[in-house]
Amino acid sequence: MKIFRQAVMAAMISSAIPLTSMYAATPADVLVVAQNIDDIVAIDPAQAYEFSSGELVTNLYDRLVQYEPEDLETLAGGLASEWSVDEAAKTITFTMRDGVTFHSGNPVRPQDVLFSFKRVVVLEKAPAFILTQLGWTKDNIDEMVTLGDNTVTIKYEGDFSPNFVLNVLASRPASVVDEVTVMEHETDGDLGNGWLNANTAGSGPFKLRVYRPAEIATLDANPDYFKGAPGVSSVIIRHVAEAATQQLLLESSDVDMAKNLTPDQIGSLEGSDAVKIETYPQAAVHWISFNQKVDALTNEALWEASRYLVDYEGMTETFLKGQMQVHQAFWPSGFPGALEETPFTYDPEKAKQILADAGVELPISVTMDVINSTPFTDIAQSLQSTFADAGINFEILPGTGAQVITKYRARTHEAMLLYWGPDFMDPHSNAKAFAYNADNSDDKYASTTTWRNAWAVPEEMNQQTLAALAEPDADKRNEMYIDLQKQVQETSPFVIMFQAVKQVGMAPQVEGFVNGATSDFVFYRLVDKN
């Protein structure tokens, strides 16, 4: 506790925030958050691809079009005040909003939009595929994104609707950065990537004051934000990995918000006058996967049996209660096109029979990488127990979020316990991740769980995924995605188990916090502590 208080006080000093009695309450105009943020690998919008980094990018940057905390269901103008689609549905022209400036004071120009999109394509970091799926390449980006006096015209190649394209342009890597500021900090042709992983150059409602990985992120309000200044002067996000520590800090008023509390802790806080609990449905699905580069994990009988070795109800009724619901398909429940059926239950005898009928040689020893925090370690221990009964022995390898994710992206794991959230709110976002892999070569990196687990998706499924993307009829398109989910349920090296529900503990005076279904929909702009 003492160490944490000293750290918060030091952060406030570095952020030029007046100190008040830290032992009684946080400052009235500062929101202090306790959160596990060790999953962050990068905060440059061209590279950021983790849950916590998405939250930072959303609050620090703007996009041409974006979802706003006032209405999470309607795509609104961001840096663009209006747009129009050509009759052939291959071009969208955006008119830039007048008078918007970056945190540096530089005006937001059409040139900044082209620069931002171009650097994503050129840098080719993890989320680049979100934009390049529009047919953009290093060689053609200048022809695909063209500029007028105050307009940006987007061209795209592919059989998909304008609404799909708009959702792509509302995604994280489409965030617009300040070209002038970024290029002042370019090193060895990195287009400012190194600098932007410790600093920001956006136009969003907050600007970054301090960022130290797995320690702290301090966001200061942008008083000139085009939608109005935020309700608090600063947001301090402190890395606190232990849920028990988060609860102590919240109850002692050393923080205003605790984001990683366990169900037991939530239960103990319910009814408290000093803390309120808010619940937010999430789009993240949680699963285990088997790397197909490991010969012992390529037998489809192993995949099938594994679906009956998960104690779904046992976990959701105990240590996951209130924070996970059973969900066994790659597109989250509650969205159009989601498969709601949950055909698998915990049935170890059936699993043993499947393995025996297939002649699988047992026992099998498998390492399983897991993020070293709740609820992941608890889920891993449950899986270790239930799988062992069938002769599948997991050795749990805990690590920070960044360590686990980096290993997964390198395809060097065996089994993996992780989660996946859509990159943008369209079923294709998850379908491409779980049901598409056109080139499984080691040198053809793709930000999909299929490639990262080295699963060479059957060509027929690849084609069905592309057909669903192109289908203009909304109802028929949803049915196509439901069919894809059934196929992945039945014949893939993924065992999808749960869909997350976010429960956040906060001080009673905190109002206006918005936590949407994905990390890109976490907003601090409307927070008010008065």
Backbone torsions as a table, in degrees:
resi	resn	phi	psi	omega
1	MET	NA	-46.5	-178.6
2	LYS	-62.1	-43.5	179.7
3	ILE	-61.5	-42.1	-178.9
4	PHE	-64.6	-44.1	-179.8
5	ARG	-60.2	-40.9	178.8
6	GLN	-63.4	-39.3	-179.7
7	ALA	-66.2	-42.7	178.6
8	VAL	-63.8	-42.7	179.3
9	MET	-62.5	-41.5	178.2
10	ALA	-63.4	-39.5	179.0
11	ALA	-63.4	-39.5	-179.4
12	MET	-68.1	-36.2	177.3
13	ILE	-63.9	-45.0	-178.9
14	SER	-67.2	-22.2	-179.6
15	SER	-97.2	8.2	179.3
16	ALA	57.6	37.6	178.9
17	ILE	-99.2	128.3	179.1
18	PRO	-58.3	136.9	179.1
19	LEU	-82.9	138.8	171.2
20	THR	-121.7	-168.4	-179.7
21	SER	-71.5	100.2	-177.5
22	MET	-68.2	-16.7	-177.8
23	TYR	-84.8	-10.9	-178.0
24	ALA	-109.1	-47.0	-177.3
25	ALA	-163.7	157.8	174.6
26	THR	-74.7	159.0	179.4
27	PRO	-56.9	148.6	-173.4
28	ALA	-64.8	-26.5	-177.1
29	ASP	-109.7	16.4	179.9
30	VAL	-125.9	130.8	175.5
31	LEU	-98.5	121.7	179.3
32	VAL	-109.7	124.6	-173.4
33	VAL	-118.4	132.0	171.1
34	ALA	-98.7	123.4	-172.8
35	GLN	-156.3	145.3	172.8
36	ASN	-81.4	110.8	-178.4
37	ILE	-118.7	22.6	-177.7
38	ASP	-79.9	3.2	173.9
39	ASP	-78.9	-12.4	-173.8
40	ILE	-69.3	122.8	173.2
41	VAL	-99.5	-35.8	-176.2
42	ALA	-153.1	152.0	175.7
43	ILE	-119.6	-2.8	170.8
44	ASP	-64.7	125.9	-178.7
45	PRO	-56.3	-24.5	178.6
46	ALA	-77.5	-10.2	-176.6
47	GLN	-128.3	-26.9	-174.6
48	ALA	-59.9	126.2	-175.6
49	TYR	-146.9	22.6	-179.9
50	GLU	-114.2	165.4	-178.0
51	PHE	-61.4	-50.9	-175.8
52	SER	-67.8	-35.0	178.6
53	SER	-68.8	-32.3	177.0
54	GLY	-61.9	-39.2	177.5
55	GLU	-61.4	-43.0	179.1
56	LEU	-65.1	-47.6	-177.3
57	VAL	-58.8	-42.8	-179.0
58	THR	-60.0	-36.4	-177.0
59	ASN	-87.6	-10.8	-176.8
60	LEU	-107.9	-19.2	-173.4
61	TYR	-129.7	164.2	172.4
62	ASP	-119.9	163.0	175.2
63	ARG	-126.4	169.4	178.3
64	LEU	-57.3	-47.3	174.6
65	VAL	-128.0	149.5	-175.1
66	GLN	-161.4	161.9	172.7
67	TYR	-91.5	141.0	-174.7
68	GLU	-115.3	155.4	-178.3
69	PRO	-62.0	-24.1	179.0
70	GLU	-70.1	-25.5	-177.6
71	ASP	-157.2	100.6	-175.7
72	LEU	-80.8	-4.3	-176.2
73	GLU	-102.9	-10.0	-175.1
74	THR	-117.4	124.2	177.3
75	LEU	-72.6	126.2	-174.5
76	ALA	-120.2	165.1	174.6
77	GLY	-70.3	134.0	173.9
78	GLY	-106.6	-101.5	175.2
79	LEU	-74.5	-12.7	173.5
80	ALA	-101.4	133.4	178.7
81	SER	-85.8	-24.5	178.6
82	GLU	-162.0	165.7	179.0
83	TRP	-154.2	160.0	179.5
84	SER	-141.8	148.0	-177.5
85	VAL	-110.3	136.2	179.8
86	ASP	-74.3	164.3	-174.4
87	GLU	-62.6	-31.4	-179.2
88	ALA	-80.6	-4.3	-179.5
89	ALA	56.4	44.9	177.1
90	LYS	-126.6	-1.6	-176.4
91	THR	-145.0	137.9	173.2
92	ILE	-127.1	129.3	179.2
93	THR	-109.4	126.3	-177.7
94	PHE	-109.0	136.0	172.9
95	THR	-98.6	125.7	-176.2
96	MET	-72.4	143.9	178.2
97	ARG	-71.2	135.4	-178.9
98	ASP	-74.7	145.4	167.6
99	GLY	78.5	9.3	-179.4
100	VAL	-87.3	136.1	179.5
101	THR	-124.1	155.5	172.6
102	PHE	-77.3	171.1	178.5
103	HIS	-60.6	-25.8	178.7
104	SER	-72.9	-15.8	-173.0
105	GLY	98.1	-11.7	177.7
106	ASN	-69.1	143.4	178.2
107	PRO	-70.8	147.1	174.1
108	VAL	-79.9	120.5	-174.1
109	ARG	-118.0	160.6	172.2
110	PRO	-55.0	-34.4	179.9
111	GLN	-60.9	-32.3	179.3
112	ASP	-68.1	-33.5	178.4
113	VAL	-65.3	-49.7	178.6
114	LEU	-60.1	-45.3	179.6
115	PHE	-59.1	-43.5	-177.5
116	SER	-64.1	-46.0	179.6
117	PHE	-66.4	-40.3	-176.9
118	LYS	-65.4	-40.6	-177.9
119	ARG	-68.8	-31.5	175.3
120	VAL	-62.2	-46.2	-178.4
121	VAL	-67.0	-42.6	-176.9
122	VAL	-71.2	-43.6	-179.2
123	LEU	-68.0	-32.4	174.5
124	GLU	56.2	45.4	176.3
125	LYS	-83.9	-176.2	-170.8
126	ALA	-49.7	-47.4	-175.7
127	PRO	-86.5	6.6	-175.3
128	ALA	-59.0	-31.3	-176.8
129	PHE	-60.3	-24.6	-178.7
130	ILE	-62.4	-38.9	178.1
131	LEU	-86.5	-38.7	-175.6
132	THR	-69.5	-16.1	176.1
133	GLN	-66.1	-12.3	175.6
134	LEU	-80.8	4.1	-179.6
135	GLY	92.1	11.8	-179.0
136	TRP	-84.4	137.4	176.3
137	THR	-134.0	171.2	176.2
138	LYS	-60.8	-31.6	-175.9
139	ASP	-82.0	-26.9	-174.1
140	ASN	-114.4	0.6	-173.3
141	ILE	-57.8	-34.3	-179.5
142	ASP	-70.4	-21.7	175.4
143	GLU	-89.6	-27.0	-177.7
144	MET	-83.3	-24.3	176.9
145	VAL	-124.2	106.9	-176.6
146	THR	-118.1	156.5	-170.6
147	LEU	-118.9	144.6	169.6
148	GLY	-114.4	-166.9	-179.6
149	ASP	-59.5	-42.9	178.1
150	ASN	-141.9	31.8	-176.9
151	THR	-133.3	157.4	172.5
152	VAL	-129.9	126.0	179.3
153	THR	-109.3	123.5	-178.1
154	ILE	-103.8	124.8	172.8
155	LYS	-107.7	151.2	179.7
156	TYR	-146.7	149.1	179.3
157	GLU	-114.9	123.7	-179.8
158	GLY	146.8	155.6	-179.8
159	ASP	-91.6	79.8	174.1
160	PHE	-147.3	161.1	-172.8
161	SER	-78.7	159.4	175.9
162	PRO	-58.2	-33.0	179.1
163	ASN	-63.0	-37.1	175.7
164	PHE	-62.1	-44.8	-179.5
165	VAL	-62.7	-42.9	179.7
166	LEU	-62.0	-39.0	177.4
167	ASN	-66.9	-33.9	174.1
168	VAL	-62.4	-43.5	-177.8
169	LEU	-74.2	-10.3	174.0
170	ALA	-94.6	5.1	-176.5
171	SER	-87.5	169.1	-173.2
172	ARG	-55.2	-50.0	-177.5
173	PRO	-68.6	-10.2	176.6
174	ALA	-85.2	6.2	176.5
175	SER	-61.8	142.7	-174.6
176	VAL	-98.2	126.9	-179.8
177	VAL	-109.8	159.6	-178.1
178	ASP	-79.4	104.5	-175.8
179	GLU	-58.8	-44.5	-176.3
180	VAL	-60.9	-49.1	-178.7
181	THR	-66.0	-44.2	-177.9
182	VAL	-61.8	-44.8	-176.5
183	MET	-71.7	-18.7	172.9
184	GLU	-68.0	-18.1	-177.0
185	HIS	-117.1	19.8	176.8
186	GLU	-70.7	140.2	177.7
187	THR	-133.1	123.1	175.7
188	ASP	53.1	40.8	176.0
189	GLY	71.9	20.7	-177.1
190	ASP	-85.9	5.5	-180.0
191	LEU	53.7	34.1	176.4
192	GLY	77.5	11.6	-175.9
193	ASN	-61.1	-45.0	179.2
194	GLY	-60.4	-44.6	-178.3
195	TRP	-67.8	-40.1	-177.8
196	LEU	-73.3	-7.4	173.4
197	ASN	-90.6	5.0	173.2
198	ALA	-134.3	-7.6	-177.3
199	ASN	-140.9	175.7	175.8
200	THR	-134.9	160.2	179.2
201	ALA	-143.9	60.7	-175.7
202	GLY	-112.4	-168.3	179.0
203	SER	-129.0	10.5	-171.8
204	GLY	-70.7	-178.3	-176.4
205	PRO	-67.5	-17.1	176.3
206	PHE	-130.2	154.8	174.0
207	LYS	-123.6	147.5	-174.2
208	LEU	-79.6	126.4	173.7
209	ARG	-96.9	-47.6	-176.9
210	VAL	-139.5	135.3	169.3
211	TYR	-141.5	121.3	173.3
212	ARG	-128.6	119.3	-174.6
213	PRO	-53.3	137.5	178.9
214	ALA	53.9	31.5	178.1
215	GLU	-142.2	-60.1	-174.1
216	ILE	-160.7	149.3	168.1
217	ALA	-136.0	121.2	178.7
218	THR	-111.8	121.1	-178.6
219	LEU	-112.1	125.7	176.9
220	ASP	-100.9	142.9	-178.4
221	ALA	-63.5	143.5	173.6
222	ASN	-94.7	101.7	-175.4
223	PRO	-65.9	-18.1	-177.5
224	ASP	-100.7	15.9	-176.7
225	TYR	-60.4	139.2	-170.9
226	PHE	-67.2	-19.1	176.0
227	LYS	-98.4	7.3	179.8
228	GLY	107.6	149.4	-178.5
229	ALA	-65.0	144.9	175.8
230	PRO	-60.3	163.5	-176.9
231	GLY	-78.9	-17.0	175.8
232	VAL	-120.4	154.7	-177.6
233	SER	-78.5	-26.4	-179.2
234	SER	-153.3	155.5	170.2
235	VAL	-125.1	124.2	177.1
236	ILE	-110.7	116.1	178.2
237	ILE	-104.8	111.1	-178.9
238	ARG	-98.1	134.0	174.8
239	HIS	-74.9	114.4	175.4
240	VAL	-131.7	105.1	-173.4
241	ALA	-74.7	-34.8	-173.3
242	GLU	-85.1	125.3	179.9
243	ALA	-62.5	-37.0	-179.9
244	ALA	-63.5	-38.6	177.6
245	THR	-66.9	-39.3	177.4
246	GLN	-58.3	-43.7	-179.5
247	GLN	-63.7	-43.9	179.7
248	LEU	-60.9	-42.1	-179.8
249	LEU	-65.7	-38.7	179.6
250	LEU	-67.5	-46.3	-177.8
251	GLU	-67.9	-26.8	179.1
252	SER	-91.8	4.7	178.6
253	SER	67.0	19.5	174.5
254	ASP	-78.6	-19.0	172.5
255	VAL	-134.8	158.8	178.8
256	ASP	-95.0	-16.3	-172.7
257	MET	-151.6	137.9	175.3
258	ALA	-125.5	122.4	-169.3
259	LYS	-103.0	-8.0	-174.0
260	ASN	-126.6	41.7	180.0
261	LEU	-77.2	148.4	178.9
262	THR	-82.8	162.5	176.5
263	PRO	-55.9	-39.4	178.5
264	ASP	-61.6	-41.2	178.8
265	GLN	-66.9	-42.1	177.7
266	ILE	-58.3	-45.1	179.2
267	GLY	-60.5	-39.0	-179.0
268	SER	-71.8	-21.4	-177.9
269	LEU	-93.1	-17.7	-178.0
270	GLU	-62.8	133.6	-178.0
271	GLY	90.4	-4.3	179.6
272	SER	-75.9	139.0	175.9
273	ASP	-77.4	-18.3	-175.0
274	ALA	-91.5	-14.5	-176.3
275	VAL	-141.0	140.4	172.2
276	LYS	-117.6	152.1	-179.2
277	ILE	-113.8	124.9	176.1
278	GLU	-113.4	141.8	-176.2
279	THR	-115.4	135.0	-176.9
280	TYR	-135.0	114.0	175.3
281	PRO	-59.9	141.8	-176.3
282	GLN	-120.0	159.4	-179.9
283	ALA	-96.1	-2.2	-176.9
284	ALA	-73.9	132.2	172.5
285	VAL	-106.9	144.0	-176.4
286	HIS	-113.2	137.5	-172.5
287	TRP	-152.1	166.6	165.7
288	ILE	-115.1	150.0	-178.8
289	SER	-137.0	158.1	179.1
290	PHE	-118.5	123.6	-179.0
291	ASN	-71.2	122.0	-176.5
292	GLN	-78.0	1.4	171.7
293	LYS	-81.6	-8.0	178.1
294	VAL	-101.3	113.4	-172.4
295	ASP	-54.8	-40.0	-176.0
296	ALA	-67.0	-12.1	-175.8
297	LEU	-107.5	10.3	-175.2
298	THR	-94.4	-6.0	-178.7
299	ASN	-75.9	123.6	-177.8
300	GLU	-63.6	-24.6	176.7
301	ALA	-65.6	-34.0	176.2
302	LEU	-64.0	-42.8	178.5
303	TRP	-61.2	-47.1	-177.4
304	GLU	-63.9	-47.1	-178.9
305	ALA	-61.2	-36.3	-177.4
306	SER	-60.9	-30.1	-179.5
307	ARG	-66.2	-20.6	179.5
308	TYR	-103.0	9.0	179.8
309	LEU	-110.3	9.4	177.6
310	VAL	-100.9	125.6	178.0
311	ASP	-86.0	73.9	-175.0
312	TYR	-55.2	-56.3	-176.0
313	GLU	-67.7	-38.6	180.0
314	GLY	-58.7	-41.4	-179.8
315	MET	-72.7	-44.6	-176.6
316	THR	-72.1	-16.9	178.0
317	GLU	-94.5	-5.4	-179.7
318	THR	-122.8	-102.6	-171.3
319	PHE	-73.0	-12.2	175.6
320	LEU	-103.8	5.3	-174.4
321	LYS	-57.3	127.4	178.7
322	GLY	84.4	-9.5	-176.8
323	GLN	-121.9	-9.6	175.1
324	MET	-143.4	147.8	170.7
325	GLN	-125.3	149.2	-179.9
326	VAL	-65.5	125.7	177.9
327	HIS	-150.9	131.9	-170.4
328	GLN	-125.1	25.4	178.5
329	ALA	-131.9	158.0	-171.4
330	PHE	-76.4	-19.6	177.8
331	TRP	-101.5	128.5	-170.8
332	PRO	-65.3	147.3	176.9
333	SER	-59.4	145.6	177.5
334	GLY	97.2	-7.2	178.9
335	PHE	-113.3	147.4	177.8
336	PRO	-55.2	135.5	179.2
337	GLY	91.2	4.9	-179.0
338	ALA	-84.6	138.8	173.2
339	LEU	-87.3	116.6	-174.2
340	GLU	-92.2	-10.7	-176.6
341	GLU	-69.5	140.8	177.1
342	THR	-125.5	81.8	-171.1
343	PRO	-77.5	-11.5	-173.9
344	PHE	-104.0	137.3	176.3
345	THR	-129.6	167.2	178.6
346	TYR	-71.3	112.0	-176.7
347	ASP	-146.2	78.8	-175.0
348	PRO	-62.0	-32.0	179.6
349	GLU	-66.3	-40.1	177.1
350	LYS	-64.9	-41.1	179.1
351	ALA	-60.8	-43.6	179.9
352	LYS	-62.7	-39.0	-179.7
353	GLN	-66.3	-40.9	178.5
354	ILE	-60.4	-44.1	-179.9
355	LEU	-66.8	-40.3	-179.8
356	ALA	-66.4	-44.6	-179.6
357	ASP	-61.3	-32.2	-178.6
358	ALA	-87.4	-4.4	179.4
359	GLY	68.7	29.6	179.4
360	VAL	-69.3	126.7	-179.3
361	GLU	-77.0	121.4	-177.0
362	LEU	-119.8	159.3	-1.2
363	PRO	-78.4	163.2	175.0
364	ILE	-117.1	133.8	175.8
365	SER	-107.1	127.1	-174.2
366	VAL	-135.0	131.9	172.0
367	THR	-82.6	141.8	179.3
368	MET	-128.4	116.9	178.3
369	ASP	-80.3	139.9	-176.3
370	VAL	-150.1	142.6	176.1
371	ILE	-67.2	131.8	-173.0
372	ASN	-82.4	63.9	175.3
373	SER	-160.7	164.3	176.9
374	THR	-74.3	147.2	2.4
375	PRO	-91.6	4.6	-171.8
376	PHE	-62.0	-43.4	-179.3
377	THR	-66.2	-35.3	178.4
378	ASP	-67.6	-42.2	177.2
379	ILE	-61.9	-43.7	-178.3
380	ALA	-60.5	-41.5	-179.9
381	GLN	-66.7	-36.7	176.4
382	SER	-64.9	-44.9	178.8
383	LEU	-63.4	-40.4	179.0
384	GLN	-57.8	-40.9	-179.0
385	SER	-70.7	-47.7	-174.3
386	THR	-74.6	-34.2	179.4
387	PHE	-72.1	-33.1	-178.4
388	ALA	-60.6	-30.9	-178.7
389	ASP	-63.3	-23.4	180.0
390	ALA	-103.0	7.1	177.5
391	GLY	90.1	14.3	176.0
392	ILE	-109.3	109.3	-171.9
393	ASN	-103.9	113.4	178.8
394	PHE	-89.4	131.4	167.2
395	GLU	-101.9	114.6	-174.7
396	ILE	-79.7	127.1	177.9
397	LEU	-113.7	94.2	-179.1
398	PRO	-77.4	148.9	177.0
399	GLY	-160.8	170.1	174.5
400	THR	-65.1	162.2	177.5
401	GLY	-55.1	-43.8	-178.7
402	ALA	-64.2	-40.6	179.9
403	GLN	-64.6	-45.7	-178.2
404	VAL	-64.9	-45.8	-177.4
405	ILE	-67.2	-39.6	178.8
406	THR	-62.5	-41.2	178.7
407	LYS	-65.3	-41.4	179.1
408	TYR	-62.8	-42.4	179.6
409	ARG	-66.9	-25.6	179.7
410	ALA	-87.0	-4.1	179.5
411	ARG	61.6	35.3	-179.0
412	THR	-106.7	5.9	178.0
413	HIS	-85.6	175.4	169.1
414	GLU	-107.9	-76.5	170.7
415	ALA	-105.3	154.0	-176.7
416	MET	-136.8	132.1	171.5
417	LEU	-107.7	115.5	-174.3
418	LEU	-154.3	-169.8	-178.3
419	TYR	-136.6	163.7	178.3
420	TRP	-145.0	130.2	174.5
421	GLY	-118.6	148.5	-179.3
422	PRO	-63.3	144.3	178.1
423	ASP	-77.7	-23.7	174.2
424	PHE	-157.9	161.1	-167.9
425	MET	-84.8	71.0	175.3
426	ASP	-148.4	138.6	-176.7
427	PRO	-54.8	-27.6	-179.4
428	HIS	-62.8	-27.5	179.9
429	SER	-56.3	-46.3	179.0
430	ASN	-84.9	-30.3	178.5
431	ALA	-62.5	-41.7	178.8
432	LYS	-65.2	-32.4	-178.7
433	ALA	-73.5	-36.6	-171.8
434	PHE	-109.1	-14.3	-172.7
435	ALA	-133.4	18.9	-177.3
436	TYR	-146.2	132.0	174.1
437	ASN	-162.8	90.8	-173.3
438	ALA	-76.4	-23.6	-179.1
439	ASP	-143.6	109.0	-175.3
440	ASN	-90.3	11.3	-178.3
441	SER	-64.0	148.3	-179.7
442	ASP	-61.0	-31.3	-177.1
443	ASP	-91.9	10.1	179.8
444	LYS	-113.6	60.5	-176.3
445	TYR	-53.0	135.8	175.0
446	ALA	-137.8	139.4	-179.7
447	SER	-82.1	58.1	178.7
448	THR	-130.7	153.8	178.1
449	THR	-74.9	-21.4	175.1
450	THR	-64.7	-50.8	-179.5
451	TRP	-66.8	-42.3	-176.4
452	ARG	-65.4	-24.3	174.7
453	ASN	-101.2	11.0	174.7
454	ALA	56.9	33.7	177.9
455	TRP	-90.6	113.2	177.0
456	ALA	-78.7	94.5	-175.9
457	VAL	-59.8	135.1	176.4
458	PRO	-53.5	140.8	-175.0
459	GLU	-59.0	-35.8	179.4
460	GLU	-61.0	-39.8	178.3
461	MET	-69.0	-38.4	174.6
462	ASN	-56.5	-45.7	-178.3
463	GLN	-67.6	-36.9	178.2
464	GLN	-66.2	-35.8	177.5
465	THR	-64.6	-42.7	178.4
466	LEU	-68.2	-36.3	179.1
467	ALA	-65.7	-38.9	178.0
468	ALA	-64.7	-38.4	178.1
469	LEU	-60.7	-38.0	-175.2
470	ALA	-86.1	-13.8	-173.7
471	GLU	-65.3	119.9	-177.7
472	PRO	-77.8	-25.4	-178.4
473	ASP	-81.2	119.3	-172.4
474	ALA	-62.1	-44.2	-178.4
475	ASP	-66.2	-44.2	179.2
476	LYS	-64.9	-38.8	179.8
477	ARG	-61.5	-42.8	179.2
478	ASN	-62.9	-39.5	178.2
479	GLU	-63.7	-36.0	178.7
480	MET	-65.7	-38.3	178.7
481	TYR	-70.6	-34.4	176.4
482	ILE	-63.1	-41.6	178.2
483	ASP	-63.6	-40.4	177.6
484	LEU	-62.6	-39.6	179.2
485	GLN	-64.4	-38.8	178.0
486	LYS	-63.0	-40.4	179.7
487	GLN	-65.0	-42.5	179.0
488	VAL	-66.7	-38.0	175.5
489	GLN	-55.8	-42.2	-170.0
490	GLU	-89.3	-35.1	-171.6
491	THR	-140.1	69.1	174.8
492	SER	-151.3	160.7	178.4
493	PRO	-83.0	26.2	178.5
494	PHE	-116.3	136.2	172.9
495	VAL	-116.7	97.7	-178.9
496	ILE	-83.5	128.1	-168.7
497	MET	-115.9	-45.1	-167.9
498	PHE	-141.0	160.0	167.8
499	GLN	-119.9	136.2	-172.3
500	ALA	-78.6	150.5	169.1
501	VAL	-127.8	123.9	-176.1
502	LYS	-91.1	127.3	174.0
503	GLN	-118.5	124.0	-176.5
504	VAL	-119.3	128.4	173.9
505	GLY	-91.1	136.0	-178.7
506	MET	-150.0	161.6	177.3
507	ALA	-65.8	146.1	-176.0
508	PRO	-58.4	-29.2	-175.9
509	GLN	-80.3	-7.6	-179.8
510	VAL	-78.9	122.7	178.2
511	GLU	-130.8	155.1	171.4
512	GLY	87.9	2.3	177.1
513	PHE	-72.7	132.9	-178.4
514	VAL	-120.4	121.5	178.3
515	ASN	-124.8	95.0	-178.4
516	GLY	-76.3	-166.9	-172.3
517	ALA	-72.7	-18.4	177.8
518	THR	-129.4	166.3	-179.8
519	SER	-65.3	-23.3	177.0
520	ASP	-73.1	-7.3	-179.9
521	PHE	-112.4	30.6	175.2
522	VAL	-101.4	117.3	-172.3
523	PHE	-125.4	135.5	176.2
524	TYR	-107.8	-5.8	-171.7
525	ARG	-60.1	-34.6	-175.6
526	LEU	-93.8	2.2	-177.6
527	VAL	-65.1	135.4	178.4
528	ASP	-138.5	133.0	-179.9
529	LYS	-106.3	9.4	-177.2
530	ASN	-103.6	NA	NA
